[in-house]
Amino acid sequence: MQSLSPDTVLIVIDVQQAFDDPSWGQRNNLAAEANVAALLAGWRETHRPVIHVQHRSQRPESLFHPDRPGFAVKPEAEPLPGEPVIFKEVNSGFIGTDLERQLRARGAVTLVIVGITTDHCVSTTTRMAGNLGFETYLVADATATFGRRSPDGQHFSAQQMHETALASLHEEFATVVDTATVLAAL
């Protein structure tokens, strides 16, 4: 990875308390939030732009409903005053939001994406970023997910889901990197 330009945007997706709920099951990469915090610190220290994306469900029973504790952002990813927060209602940070408009208005070319979950909202937003023509980097160790069951009942571990999501995205929609590599490029 070459040096990142000063206008490279860090996009932090859904690092919310809802993902601490035990109903999700086993999770991989328990260091994801610490890596998100390290990247946020690097971006803030070098005065690069950060955009936060937060899931806001309209369903009152959802862990992500604004009236539920799970809606809150985890401490490691708390937005600072002046950092934009975009609220989404679906998996993609681009659908039903002004994320693309904000990125185009600032002349963004390169995006670095982190957050939860690797195979859902992070993947969907990363795919769209690549399709929209942004040079996109996905930070593997600053993302995490949970185990899932296939329609026929087969269980896939959180690590399997994480790795297959990354494999599907790498060199097609984004370049998959790690936190240390990104921090060294700042």
N, C-alpha and C positions, 0 to 999 in steps of 0.2 A: 504494500500500500504506500503510495506516495504521500507527500505532505498535503494535508487538507487545507483548502483555501479558507480565509477568514469568514466567508459567507456560508460555509457548510452548515446546514440546519440539523440539529439533533431533534428527532421526534420521539417523544416518550409516550407509549401507548398503554393505557389501562393498568397502571401500577396502583391498583386499588385494594382496599381492605376486603372486598368481597371474595378475593381469591384466597383468603385465609380460612374461609368456611370449610369445615371438614367434609361437607357434601361433595366436594370436588374429588376427593380421594388422594392417591399418592401423586406427589409432584416431583419433578426433577429439578436440578440446578437451584438449590437453596441459596446460592450466592448471587442470584440474578439481581436482587434489589441493591446489594452492596456494589455490584458492578455498574448498575444504573446510576447510583449516587456518585461513584468515581467519575463516570463520564459527564454527569451534570456539573460536577466541580471543575473538570477540565474545560468544559464549554464556558462556564461562567468566568473562570479565571482568565481565559483568552478572549472574552467578550464576543463569543460566537452566538448566533441565534438559536433559541430553544423554543419548540412548540410542544405543548402538552395536549394529549388527546385523552379524553375521559369518557367512559361508557355511561350513558344516562338512559336507563330503561323507563318506559312509560307504564310498565306493568307494576302495580303496587306490590305484588308478591315477589318481585325480582330482588336479588341481592344488590343489584345496581340501581335500584330506584332511589331518587334523591332523598327520600325520607328514611331510608335504611342506613345503618352504620357502614355497610359495605360500600356505599357510594364514595366514601372519603378516600382520598389519595393516601398511600402509605407514606410515612415520614421521610423515607429515603428519596422520594420523588416529588415532594411538595413544590409546587410552582412558587417562584419568587414574584413579588409585585412587578408588573410590567411584562412578565412572560405570558404569551397568549395561551389560553386554554380553549380547546375546541371540544364541544360536546357532540357525541355521535350516538345514534340509536341502533346502528347495525354494525356488522363486523368491520367494514372499511371506514377508515378515517376520512376518506374522500367522498363518501356517499351522504348526501343530505347535509353537508357542511361546507364551509368556505376555505377548507385547507388548501386546495389547489390555488384558489385566488390569492390567498395570503402568500403562498410560496412564489407564485408568478410575480406578484407585486413587489416582492423583495429581490427579484431576480435570481432566486435560488436555482442552482444547477445540481448540487450534490446534497444528498440526504443520508443521514445515519439514523437507523431505526432500532429501537430497543423497546422492551415491554413484555406484557403478558396477554394472551398466551401465544406461544410460537406458531401453533398450527391453526389458529383461528384469526383473531384480529390483527396480530402482527403479520401473519402470512398474507392476509387479504389486502392490508394496506401496502405491504411491500410489493405485491404483485401489481397493484394499480400504480404505484410510484414508478415501477419499471416500465409499465405500459404507457405511462404519461411522458416518458422520456427523461426522467430524472436519473442521474448517476446515483445508484442506491447501494448502500452498504447495510447489511444486517449483522448486528453484533450477537453472535451465538451464545456467549456466556452472560449476556445481559438480557436474556429471554428465558422463559420457562413455560412448561405446560404440564398437563395431567394425563394419566392413563385413560384410554378409551376402549370401548367395545365396538366391534364391527357389527353390521346387521345380522351376521350369522352367529354372533355371540363370542367370537374370538377376542381375547384380551390383548391389547397392545400397551406395553408399559409407557410411562411418561417419557422415559429416555428414548424408546423406539419412536414415539410420536414426534418428539423434538428433532431427532436425527433425520427422520424421513422428511419432515417439513423443511428442514435446512437443505437437504439434498435436492428437494424439488425446486427450491428457490435459487440455489447457487448457480451462477453463470447463465441463468435464464432470465431472472427478474432482478437479481442483485448479486453482489459479491459478499459472501459470508466471511466475517472476520471475527477477531476476539478483542476484548477490552484493551489489553496491553498494546496490541497493534494500533488501535485507534488512538489511544493516548499518546503513543510515540509519534503519531502523524500530526498532532496538534501544533 
